[in-house]
Amino acid sequence: MPRPKKQSAKRLTPAQAGFRVAVCIDTRDGPGRDRLAGVYKFATQRKWQLSLIRQDDELHLRLLRGTHFDGAITFDRSEALHRMLRDQGTICIEAAATHLPLAQGAVFVDDSQIGRMAYRHLAEAGFERFAYCGVHGSYVSGLRADYFVHHARPSHTETLVFQDHYGDGQAALGPLLAWIKKLPKPVGILAFDDKMAMRVMAACHQAKLAIPAEVGVLGLGNDELLCELTDPPLSSLAVPTHEVGRRAAQMLAEFLTGQPPNPPRVALPPLDIVVRASTDRIRGSDELVGRAIAFLRAHAHTPIGTAQVADNLAVARRTLERRFQDETGKTLHNFLTEFRVRRAKHTLRQFDTPLEEIARASGYSAVSAFIRMFEQSTGIHPRDYRLAHTKR
């Protein structure tokens, strides 16, 4: 009996196989990997042929020279790589605010909104002096510093800026340590990203400066694992890096199919400020208020109110409300709501816990009441918040 002939695999034409796209992204940290994930999901649905290019030194540029790519998506790459791709006729989309003149399109996080949100958070935490710690030679770091200074200007205090030659680790802390020691205290510091924030905190520990009583530290990127493992846990601005990657890929697709996007520059706002202990500062030292805060935090999962707190502390309700407002700048109700929202946000980001369980853990017997409270506090439904912060 004759053996059946093997079916030869059909070769796809270039059009069927999809465009050939270089993904020039450093994947050694979270922001790069998140952007790559956004690009990858979009690209695989369209059968793009992806080439991951993680290095852009002179040797790798020589090896790449002459290689044809229909398009490229870049993040945290050298100007030399951008120029080589452009000279070869490659359509380039930048997934950051760097090298904008060299790219046909760009999607990035809005640094003006970063500056505004960071200033507002640190001011609401009770800081009246502000500083920024960035990375020397980084265009985006300089831009971020300028916007933070601009938004902090109404405070009528000088915002001090330091651009460090190291962006990570604890090597050569001397200049950073000297700068932090000279800062007027207490001070709220915005760092360029979470890695720089951890470096700032290491310098504070060396200088024996209390965080956040003397120095509040706010990072950017909200790498959950890193932020939770710092001492104390690091507050951070969450940014839509996955969406930046997806939108960059979508923009490239529009260019490649002859439908250039309008506008070719898209700035996405930050998602949220995830508050942890590094900026969770109580301004005063009223013992009664401290006991009230401890009681609120311990019983936030129950349907408590101001009357229950006052009864537990054996103090008149009006006296407690007045002293709490003077000490924290907030009512007991607002403080409790903020604490419950913060815990609910953490659960929504990290776990698949049903909303009914989150509602009960927030002191609400009805999920509709919890959703109403969450929407009033954040402007977004809990499910939408979970979706926006999920690593898809």
Contacts in CASP RR format, 6 or more apart in sequence:
PFRMAT RR
TARGET T0000
AUTHOR 0000-0000-0000
METHOD contacts of the structure
MODEL  1
MPRPKKQSAKRLTPAQAGFRVAVCIDTRDGPGRDRLAGVYKFATQRKWQL
SLIRQDDELHLRLLRGTHFDGAITFDRSEALHRMLRDQGTICIEAAATHL
PLAQGAVFVDDSQIGRMAYRHLAEAGFERFAYCGVHGSYVSGLRADYFVH
HARPSHTETLVFQDHYGDGQAALGPLLAWIKKLPKPVGILAFDDKMAMRV
MAACHQAKLAIPAEVGVLGLGNDELLCELTDPPLSSLAVPTHEVGRRAAQ
MLAEFLTGQPPNPPRVALPPLDIVVRASTDRIRGSDELVGRAIAFLRAHA
HTPIGTAQVADNLAVARRTLERRFQDETGKTLHNFLTEFRVRRAKHTLRQ
FDTPLEEIARASGYSAVSAFIRMFEQSTGIHPRDYRLAHTKR
14 20 0 8 1.000
16 47 0 8 1.000
17 47 0 8 1.000
17 49 0 8 1.000
18 46 0 8 1.000
18 47 0 8 1.000
18 48 0 8 1.000
18 49 0 8 1.000
19 46 0 8 1.000
19 48 0 8 1.000
19 49 0 8 1.000
19 70 0 8 1.000
19 71 0 8 1.000
19 256 0 8 1.000
20 48 0 8 1.000
20 49 0 8 1.000
20 51 0 8 1.000
20 68 0 8 1.000
20 69 0 8 1.000
20 70 0 8 1.000
20 71 0 8 1.000
21 43 0 8 1.000
21 48 0 8 1.000
21 49 0 8 1.000
21 50 0 8 1.000
21 51 0 8 1.000
21 69 0 8 1.000
21 70 0 8 1.000
21 71 0 8 1.000
21 72 0 8 1.000
21 73 0 8 1.000
21 252 0 8 1.000
22 50 0 8 1.000
22 51 0 8 1.000
22 53 0 8 1.000
22 69 0 8 1.000
22 71 0 8 1.000
22 72 0 8 1.000
22 73 0 8 1.000
22 85 0 8 1.000
22 90 0 8 1.000
23 36 0 8 1.000
23 39 0 8 1.000
23 40 0 8 1.000
23 50 0 8 1.000
23 51 0 8 1.000
23 52 0 8 1.000
23 53 0 8 1.000
23 72 0 8 1.000
23 73 0 8 1.000
24 53 0 8 1.000
24 56 0 8 1.000
24 72 0 8 1.000
24 73 0 8 1.000
24 74 0 8 1.000
24 75 0 8 1.000
24 77 0 8 1.000
24 81 0 8 1.000
24 85 0 8 1.000
25 32 0 8 1.000
25 35 0 8 1.000
25 36 0 8 1.000
25 39 0 8 1.000
25 52 0 8 1.000
25 53 0 8 1.000
25 54 0 8 1.000
25 73 0 8 1.000
25 74 0 8 1.000
25 75 0 8 1.000
25 76 0 8 1.000
25 77 0 8 1.000
25 95 0 8 1.000
26 32 0 8 1.000
26 54 0 8 1.000
26 75 0 8 1.000
26 76 0 8 1.000
26 77 0 8 1.000
27 33 0 8 1.000
27 36 0 8 1.000
27 52 0 8 1.000
27 54 0 8 1.000
29 195 0 8 1.000
29 223 0 8 1.000
30 223 0 8 1.000
30 241 0 8 1.000
31 75 0 8 1.000
31 193 0 8 1.000
31 221 0 8 1.000
31 239 0 8 1.000
31 241 0 8 1.000
32 75 0 8 1.000
32 76 0 8 1.000
32 241 0 8 1.000
34 241 0 8 1.000
34 242 0 8 1.000
34 244 0 8 1.000
34 245 0 8 1.000
34 391 0 8 1.000
35 75 0 8 1.000
35 95 0 8 1.000
35 241 0 8 1.000
35 242 0 8 1.000
35 244 0 8 1.000
35 245 0 8 1.000
35 248 0 8 1.000
36 52 0 8 1.000
36 245 0 8 1.000
37 242 0 8 1.000
37 245 0 8 1.000
37 391 0 8 1.000
37 392 0 8 1.000
38 242 0 8 1.000
38 243 0 8 1.000
38 245 0 8 1.000
38 246 0 8 1.000
38 249 0 8 1.000
38 392 0 8 1.000
39 50 0 8 1.000
39 73 0 8 1.000
39 95 0 8 1.000
39 245 0 8 1.000
39 246 0 8 1.000
39 248 0 8 1.000
39 249 0 8 1.000
40 50 0 8 1.000
41 246 0 8 1.000
41 392 0 8 1.000
42 245 0 8 1.000
42 246 0 8 1.000
42 249 0 8 1.000
42 250 0 8 1.000
42 253 0 8 1.000
43 50 0 8 1.000
43 249 0 8 1.000
46 253 0 8 1.000
51 69 0 8 1.000
53 60 0 8 1.000
53 64 0 8 1.000
53 81 0 8 1.000
56 77 0 8 1.000
56 78 0 8 1.000
56 80 0 8 1.000
56 81 0 8 1.000
58 80 0 8 1.000
61 80 0 8 1.000
61 81 0 8 1.000
61 84 0 8 1.000
64 84 0 8 1.000
65 84 0 8 1.000
65 88 0 8 1.000
66 88 0 8 1.000
67 88 0 8 1.000
68 88 0 8 1.000
69 85 0 8 1.000
69 88 0 8 1.000
69 90 0 8 1.000
70 90 0 8 1.000
70 91 0 8 1.000
70 256 0 8 1.000
71 85 0 8 1.000
71 90 0 8 1.000
71 91 0 8 1.000
71 92 0 8 1.000
71 93 0 8 1.000
71 252 0 8 1.000
71 255 0 8 1.000
71 256 0 8 1.000
72 85 0 8 1.000
72 90 0 8 1.000
72 91 0 8 1.000
72 92 0 8 1.000
72 93 0 8 1.000
73 92 0 8 1.000
73 93 0 8 1.000
73 94 0 8 1.000
73 95 0 8 1.000
73 245 0 8 1.000
73 248 0 8 1.000
73 249 0 8 1.000
73 252 0 8 1.000
74 81 0 8 1.000
74 82 0 8 1.000
74 85 0 8 1.000
74 92 0 8 1.000
74 93 0 8 1.000
74 94 0 8 1.000
74 95 0 8 1.000
74 96 0 8 1.000
74 99 0 8 1.000
74 103 0 8 1.000
75 94 0 8 1.000
75 95 0 8 1.000
75 96 0 8 1.000
76 96 0 8 1.000
76 98 0 8 1.000
77 99 0 8 1.000
79 99 0 8 1.000
79 102 0 8 1.000
82 92 0 8 1.000
82 99 0 8 1.000
82 102 0 8 1.000
82 103 0 8 1.000
83 102 0 8 1.000
85 92 0 8 1.000
86 92 0 8 1.000
86 102 0 8 1.000
91 104 0 8 1.000
91 252 0 8 1.000
91 255 0 8 1.000
91 256 0 8 1.000
92 102 0 8 1.000
92 103 0 8 1.000
92 104 0 8 1.000
92 105 0 8 1.000
93 103 0 8 1.000
93 104 0 8 1.000
93 105 0 8 1.000
93 106 0 8 1.000
93 107 0 8 1.000
93 248 0 8 1.000
93 249 0 8 1.000
93 251 0 8 1.000
93 252 0 8 1.000
93 255 0 8 1.000
94 100 0 8 1.000
94 102 0 8 1.000
94 103 0 8 1.000
94 105 0 8 1.000
94 106 0 8 1.000
94 107 0 8 1.000
94 108 0 8 1.000
94 248 0 8 1.000
95 106 0 8 1.000
95 107 0 8 1.000
95 108 0 8 1.000
95 244 0 8 1.000
95 245 0 8 1.000
95 248 0 8 1.000
96 106 0 8 1.000
96 108 0 8 1.000
96 140 0 8 1.000
96 244 0 8 1.000
97 106 0 8 1.000
97 108 0 8 1.000
97 109 0 8 1.000
97 111 0 8 1.000
97 139 0 8 1.000
97 140 0 8 1.000
97 143 0 8 1.000
97 267 0 8 1.000
98 139 0 8 1.000
98 140 0 8 1.000
100 106 0 8 1.000
100 265 0 8 1.000
104 255 0 8 1.000
104 260 0 8 1.000
104 264 0 8 1.000
105 251 0 8 1.000
105 255 0 8 1.000
105 261 0 8 1.000
105 264 0 8 1.000
105 265 0 8 1.000
106 248 0 8 1.000
106 264 0 8 1.000
106 265 0 8 1.000
106 266 0 8 1.000
107 244 0 8 1.000
107 245 0 8 1.000
107 247 0 8 1.000
107 248 0 8 1.000
107 251 0 8 1.000
107 266 0 8 1.000
107 268 0 8 1.000
108 244 0 8 1.000
108 266 0 8 1.000
108 267 0 8 1.000
108 268 0 8 1.000
109 239 0 8 1.000
109 240 0 8 1.000
109 241 0 8 1.000
109 244 0 8 1.000
109 267 0 8 1.000
109 268 0 8 1.000
109 269 0 8 1.000
109 270 0 8 1.000
110 267 0 8 1.000
110 268 0 8 1.000
110 269 0 8 1.000
110 270 0 8 1.000
111 140 0 8 1.000
111 143 0 8 1.000
111 144 0 8 1.000
111 147 0 8 1.000
111 267 0 8 1.000
112 147 0 8 1.000
112 150 0 8 1.000
112 151 0 8 1.000
112 267 0 8 1.000
113 267 0 8 1.000
113 269 0 8 1.000
113 270 0 8 1.000
114 144 0 8 1.000
114 147 0 8 1.000
114 148 0 8 1.000
114 220 0 8 1.000
114 237 0 8 1.000
114 239 0 8 1.000
114 270 0 8 1.000
115 144 0 8 1.000
115 147 0 8 1.000
115 148 0 8 1.000
115 150 0 8 1.000
115 151 0 8 1.000
115 190 0 8 1.000
116 147 0 8 1.000
116 151 0 8 1.000
117 237 0 8 1.000
117 270 0 8 1.000
117 273 0 8 1.000
118 148 0 8 1.000
118 151 0 8 1.000
118 190 0 8 1.000
118 218 0 8 1.000
118 220 0 8 1.000
118 237 0 8 1.000
118 273 0 8 1.000
119 130 0 8 1.000
119 148 0 8 1.000
119 151 0 8 1.000
119 152 0 8 1.000
119 155 0 8 1.000
119 190 0 8 1.000
120 151 0 8 1.000
121 218 0 8 1.000
121 235 0 8 1.000
121 273 0 8 1.000
121 275 0 8 1.000
121 279 0 8 1.000
122 130 0 8 1.000
122 188 0 8 1.000
122 190 0 8 1.000
122 216 0 8 1.000
122 218 0 8 1.000
122 279 0 8 1.000
123 155 0 8 1.000
125 188 0 8 1.000
125 212 0 8 1.000
125 216 0 8 1.000
125 279 0 8 1.000
125 280 0 8 1.000
125 281 0 8 1.000
126 281 0 8 1.000
126 283 0 8 1.000
127 186 0 8 1.000
127 187 0 8 1.000
127 188 0 8 1.000
127 216 0 8 1.000
127 281 0 8 1.000
128 155 0 8 1.000
128 157 0 8 1.000
128 186 0 8 1.000
129 155 0 8 1.000
129 157 0 8 1.000
129 183 0 8 1.000
129 184 0 8 1.000
129 185 0 8 1.000
129 186 0 8 1.000
129 187 0 8 1.000
129 188 0 8 1.000
130 148 0 8 1.000
130 152 0 8 1.000
130 155 0 8 1.000
130 157 0 8 1.000
130 159 0 8 1.000
130 160 0 8 1.000
130 187 0 8 1.000
130 188 0 8 1.000
130 189 0 8 1.000
130 190 0 8 1.000
131 159 0 8 1.000
131 160 0 8 1.000
131 161 0 8 1.000
131 162 0 8 1.000
131 183 0 8 1.000
131 187 0 8 1.000
131 188 0 8 1.000
131 189 0 8 1.000
131 190 0 8 1.000
132 144 0 8 1.000
132 145 0 8 1.000
132 148 0 8 1.000
132 149 0 8 1.000
132 159 0 8 1.000
132 160 0 8 1.000
132 161 0 8 1.000
132 162 0 8 1.000
132 189 0 8 1.000
132 190 0 8 1.000
132 191 0 8 1.000
133 161 0 8 1.000
133 162 0 8 1.000
133 163 0 8 1.000
133 164 0 8 1.000
133 176 0 8 1.000
133 179 0 8 1.000
133 189 0 8 1.000
133 190 0 8 1.000
133 191 0 8 1.000
133 192 0 8 1.000
133 196 0 8 1.000
133 197 0 8 1.000
133 199 0 8 1.000
133 200 0 8 1.000
134 141 0 8 1.000
134 142 0 8 1.000
134 144 0 8 1.000
134 145 0 8 1.000
134 161 0 8 1.000
134 162 0 8 1.000
134 163 0 8 1.000
134 164 0 8 1.000
134 167 0 8 1.000
134 191 0 8 1.000
134 192 0 8 1.000
134 196 0 8 1.000
135 141 0 8 1.000
135 163 0 8 1.000
135 164 0 8 1.000
135 167 0 8 1.000
135 192 0 8 1.000
135 196 0 8 1.000
136 163 0 8 1.000
136 164 0 8 1.000
136 165 0 8 1.000
137 163 0 8 1.000
138 163 0 8 1.000
138 192 0 8 1.000
140 192 0 8 1.000
141 163 0 8 1.000
141 192 0 8 1.000
142 163 0 8 1.000
144 190 0 8 1.000
144 192 0 8 1.000
145 161 0 8 1.000
145 163 0 8 1.000
148 159 0 8 1.000
148 190 0 8 1.000
149 159 0 8 1.000
149 161 0 8 1.000
152 159 0 8 1.000
153 159 0 8 1.000
160 179 0 8 1.000
160 183 0 8 1.000
162 175 0 8 1.000
162 176 0 8 1.000
162 179 0 8 1.000
164 175 0 8 1.000
164 176 0 8 1.000
164 196 0 8 1.000
164 199 0 8 1.000
165 172 0 8 1.000
165 175 0 8 1.000
166 172 0 8 1.000
166 176 0 8 1.000
166 199 0 8 1.000
167 192 0 8 1.000
167 195 0 8 1.000
167 196 0 8 1.000
167 199 0 8 1.000
168 195 0 8 1.000
168 196 0 8 1.000
168 198 0 8 1.000
168 199 0 8 1.000
169 195 0 8 1.000
169 198 0 8 1.000
169 199 0 8 1.000
169 202 0 8 1.000
170 199 0 8 1.000
170 202 0 8 1.000
173 199 0 8 1.000
173 202 0 8 1.000
173 203 0 8 1.000
173 206 0 8 1.000
174 203 0 8 1.000
176 199 0 8 1.000
176 200 0 8 1.000
176 203 0 8 1.000
177 203 0 8 1.000
177 206 0 8 1.000
177 207 0 8 1.000
180 189 0 8 1.000
180 200 0 8 1.000
180 203 0 8 1.000
180 204 0 8 1.000
180 207 0 8 1.000
180 209 0 8 1.000
180 215 0 8 1.000
181 207 0 8 1.000
181 209 0 8 1.000
183 189 0 8 1.000
183 215 0 8 1.000
185 209 0 8 1.000
185 214 0 8 1.000
185 215 0 8 1.000
186 212 0 8 1.000
186 213 0 8 1.000
186 214 0 8 1.000
186 215 0 8 1.000
186 216 0 8 1.000
186 281 0 8 1.000
187 214 0 8 1.000
187 215 0 8 1.000
187 216 0 8 1.000
188 212 0 8 1.000
188 215 0 8 1.000
188 216 0 8 1.000
188 217 0 8 1.000
188 218 0 8 1.000
188 279 0 8 1.000
189 200 0 8 1.000
189 215 0 8 1.000
189 216 0 8 1.000
189 217 0 8 1.000
189 218 0 8 1.000
190 218 0 8 1.000
190 219 0 8 1.000
190 220 0 8 1.000
191 197 0 8 1.000
191 199 0 8 1.000
191 200 0 8 1.000
191 217 0 8 1.000
191 218 0 8 1.000
191 219 0 8 1.000
191 220 0 8 1.000
192 220 0 8 1.000
193 219 0 8 1.000
193 220 0 8 1.000
193 221 0 8 1.000
194 219 0 8 1.000
194 220 0 8 1.000
194 221 0 8 1.000
194 222 0 8 1.000
194 223 0 8 1.000
194 226 0 8 1.000
194 227 0 8 1.000
194 234 0 8 1.000
194 236 0 8 1.000
195 226 0 8 1.000
196 219 0 8 1.000
197 217 0 8 1.000
197 218 0 8 1.000
197 219 0 8 1.000
197 220 0 8 1.000
197 230 0 8 1.000
197 234 0 8 1.000
197 236 0 8 1.000
197 278 0 8 1.000
198 226 0 8 1.000
198 230 0 8 1.000
198 234 0 8 1.000
200 215 0 8 1.000
200 217 0 8 1.000
201 211 0 8 1.000
201 217 0 8 1.000
201 230 0 8 1.000
201 231 0 8 1.000
201 234 0 8 1.000
201 278 0 8 1.000
204 211 0 8 1.000
204 214 0 8 1.000
204 215 0 8 1.000
204 217 0 8 1.000
205 231 0 8 1.000
209 215 0 8 1.000
211 217 0 8 1.000
211 232 0 8 1.000
211 277 0 8 1.000
211 278 0 8 1.000
212 232 0 8 1.000
212 277 0 8 1.000
212 278 0 8 1.000
212 279 0 8 1.000
212 280 0 8 1.000
212 281 0 8 1.000
213 281 0 8 1.000
216 278 0 8 1.000
216 279 0 8 1.000
216 281 0 8 1.000
217 234 0 8 1.000
217 235 0 8 1.000
217 278 0 8 1.000
217 279 0 8 1.000
218 235 0 8 1.000
218 236 0 8 1.000
218 237 0 8 1.000
218 273 0 8 1.000
218 278 0 8 1.000
218 279 0 8 1.000
219 227 0 8 1.000
219 234 0 8 1.000
219 235 0 8 1.000
219 236 0 8 1.000
219 237 0 8 1.000
220 236 0 8 1.000
220 237 0 8 1.000
220 239 0 8 1.000
221 236 0 8 1.000
221 237 0 8 1.000
221 238 0 8 1.000
221 239 0 8 1.000
221 241 0 8 1.000
222 236 0 8 1.000
222 237 0 8 1.000
222 238 0 8 1.000
222 239 0 8 1.000
222 274 0 8 1.000
223 236 0 8 1.000
224 349 0 8 1.000
224 350 0 8 1.000
226 234 0 8 1.000
227 233 0 8 1.000
227 234 0 8 1.000
227 235 0 8 1.000
227 236 0 8 1.000
227 274 0 8 1.000
227 276 0 8 1.000
228 276 0 8 1.000
230 278 0 8 1.000
232 276 0 8 1.000
232 277 0 8 1.000
232 278 0 8 1.000
233 276 0 8 1.000
233 277 0 8 1.000
233 278 0 8 1.000
234 276 0 8 1.000
234 278 0 8 1.000
235 273 0 8 1.000
235 274 0 8 1.000
235 275 0 8 1.000
235 276 0 8 1.000
235 277 0 8 1.000
235 278 0 8 1.000
235 279 0 8 1.000
235 280 0 8 1.000
236 273 0 8 1.000
236 274 0 8 1.000
236 276 0 8 1.000
237 270 0 8 1.000
237 272 0 8 1.000
237 273 0 8 1.000
237 274 0 8 1.000
238 270 0 8 1.000
238 271 0 8 1.000
238 272 0 8 1.000
238 273 0 8 1.000
238 274 0 8 1.000
238 389 0 8 1.000
239 268 0 8 1.000
239 270 0 8 1.000
239 271 0 8 1.000
240 268 0 8 1.000
240 270 0 8 1.000
240 271 0 8 1.000
240 388 0 8 1.000
242 391 0 8 1.000
242 392 0 8 1.000
243 268 0 8 1.000
244 268 0 8 1.000
247 266 0 8 1.000
247 268 0 8 1.000
251 261 0 8 1.000
251 264 0 8 1.000
251 266 0 8 1.000
254 260 0 8 1.000
254 261 0 8 1.000
255 261 0 8 1.000
271 388 0 8 1.000
271 389 0 8 1.000
272 345 0 8 1.000
272 378 0 8 1.000
272 385 0 8 1.000
272 389 0 8 1.000
274 345 0 8 1.000
274 346 0 8 1.000
274 349 0 8 1.000
275 342 0 8 1.000
282 289 0 8 1.000
282 290 0 8 1.000
282 293 0 8 1.000
282 327 0 8 1.000
282 328 0 8 1.000
283 327 0 8 1.000
283 328 0 8 1.000
283 329 0 8 1.000
284 327 0 8 1.000
286 323 0 8 1.000
286 326 0 8 1.000
286 327 0 8 1.000
288 313 0 8 1.000
288 315 0 8 1.000
288 320 0 8 1.000
288 323 0 8 1.000
289 323 0 8 1.000
289 324 0 8 1.000
289 327 0 8 1.000
289 328 0 8 1.000
291 313 0 8 1.000
292 309 0 8 1.000
292 313 0 8 1.000
292 320 0 8 1.000
292 324 0 8 1.000
292 332 0 8 1.000
293 328 0 8 1.000
293 335 0 8 1.000
295 309 0 8 1.000
295 312 0 8 1.000
295 313 0 8 1.000
296 304 0 8 1.000
296 309 0 8 1.000
296 332 0 8 1.000
296 335 0 8 1.000
296 336 0 8 1.000
296 339 0 8 1.000
297 339 0 8 1.000
299 308 0 8 1.000
300 336 0 8 1.000
300 339 0 8 1.000
300 340 0 8 1.000
300 343 0 8 1.000
300 362 0 8 1.000
300 363 0 8 1.000
301 360 0 8 1.000
301 361 0 8 1.000
301 362 0 8 1.000
301 363 0 8 1.000
302 363 0 8 1.000
303 363 0 8 1.000
303 364 0 8 1.000
303 365 0 8 1.000
304 336 0 8 1.000
304 363 0 8 1.000
305 332 0 8 1.000
305 333 0 8 1.000
305 336 0 8 1.000
306 317 0 8 1.000
306 320 0 8 1.000
306 321 0 8 1.000
306 332 0 8 1.000
306 333 0 8 1.000
307 317 0 8 1.000
309 320 0 8 1.000
309 332 0 8 1.000
310 316 0 8 1.000
310 317 0 8 1.000
310 320 0 8 1.000
313 320 0 8 1.000
320 332 0 8 1.000
321 331 0 8 1.000
321 332 0 8 1.000
324 330 0 8 1.000
324 331 0 8 1.000
324 332 0 8 1.000
324 335 0 8 1.000
325 331 0 8 1.000
328 335 0 8 1.000
330 338 0 8 1.000
337 373 0 8 1.000
337 377 0 8 1.000
338 377 0 8 1.000
340 362 0 8 1.000
340 363 0 8 1.000
340 373 0 8 1.000
341 373 0 8 1.000
341 374 0 8 1.000
341 377 0 8 1.000
341 378 0 8 1.000
343 361 0 8 1.000
343 362 0 8 1.000
344 358 0 8 1.000
344 361 0 8 1.000
344 362 0 8 1.000
344 370 0 8 1.000
344 374 0 8 1.000
344 382 0 8 1.000
345 378 0 8 1.000
345 385 0 8 1.000
347 353 0 8 1.000
347 358 0 8 1.000
347 361 0 8 1.000
348 358 0 8 1.000
348 382 0 8 1.000
348 385 0 8 1.000
348 386 0 8 1.000
348 389 0 8 1.000
349 386 0 8 1.000
349 389 0 8 1.000
349 390 0 8 1.000
355 367 0 8 1.000
355 370 0 8 1.000
355 371 0 8 1.000
355 382 0 8 1.000
355 383 0 8 1.000
356 367 0 8 1.000
358 370 0 8 1.000
358 382 0 8 1.000
359 365 0 8 1.000
359 366 0 8 1.000
359 367 0 8 1.000
359 369 0 8 1.000
359 370 0 8 1.000
359 371 0 8 1.000
362 370 0 8 1.000
362 373 0 8 1.000
363 370 0 8 1.000
364 370 0 8 1.000
364 373 0 8 1.000
370 382 0 8 1.000
371 381 0 8 1.000
371 382 0 8 1.000
374 380 0 8 1.000
374 381 0 8 1.000
374 382 0 8 1.000
374 385 0 8 1.000
375 381 0 8 1.000
378 385 0 8 1.000
380 388 0 8 1.000
END
